[in-house]
Amino acid sequence: MSFRTTTIKYIKDVLRLRTINEVIATELREAHLRKLEAETAAEYANAAIRYNEQRIARLTARLMEHTEEGDYT
């Protein structure tokens, strides 16, 4: 195929109306991608929560060792 023929075919394909199956398939792919992204974000957030809970426990224990009251003063 020549460049002109290929270009014309591409433009026609871009401008044609999509079938309902093509629209559904596109939206389904997007939904799967967004779900994967959300799961990644949730895993990251849960890891950050666990990290900070462990850090708070460690620092609280350390603070109790170095102060009489066990508070921030």
C-alpha positions in Angstrom: 0.0 0.0 0.0 1.1 3.5 -0.7 1.4 6.2 1.9 -1.6 8.0 0.4 -3.8 4.8 0.5 -2.7 4.0 4.0 -3.4 7.6 5.2 -6.8 7.7 3.6 -7.7 4.3 5.2 -6.6 5.5 8.6 -8.6 8.7 8.3 -11.7 6.8 7.2 -11.3 4.4 10.1 -10.9 7.3 12.6 -14.0 9.1 11.3 -16.4 6.1 11.0 -19.0 5.4 13.7 -18.0 2.7 16.1 -20.1 -0.3 16.7 -21.7 -0.9 20.1 -19.3 -3.8 20.7 -16.3 -1.6 19.9 -17.5 1.0 22.4 -18.2 -1.5 25.1 -14.8 -3.2 24.6 -13.0 0.2 24.8 -14.8 1.1 28.0 -14.2 -2.3 29.5 -10.4 -2.0 28.8 -10.5 1.4 30.5 -12.4 0.1 33.5 -9.8 -2.7 34.0 -7.0 -0.2 33.7 -8.5 2.2 36.2 -9.2 -0.8 38.6 -5.5 -1.8 38.4 -4.4 1.7 39.1 -6.7 2.0 42.1 -5.5 -1.3 43.4 -1.9 -0.1 43.1 -2.8 3.1 45.0 -4.5 1.1 47.7 -1.5 -1.1 48.2 0.7 1.9 48.4 -1.6 3.6 50.9 -1.8 0.5 53.1 1.9 0.1 53.1 2.3 3.8 54.2 -0.3 3.2 57.0 1.6 0.1 58.3 4.9 1.9 58.1 3.6 4.9 60.1 1.9 2.7 62.7 5.1 0.8 63.2 7.1 4.1 63.4 4.6 5.5 65.9 4.9 2.4 68.1 8.7 2.5 67.9 9.0 6.2 68.7 6.4 6.0 71.5 8.4 3.2 73.1 11.6 5.2 72.7 10.0 8.3 74.2 8.9 6.3 77.2 12.5 5.2 77.7 13.8 8.8 77.7 11.1 10.7 79.6 9.3 10.2 82.9 5.9 11.1 81.7 6.1 9.5 78.3 4.8 12.5 76.5 6.3 15.0 74.1 7.9 17.2 76.7 
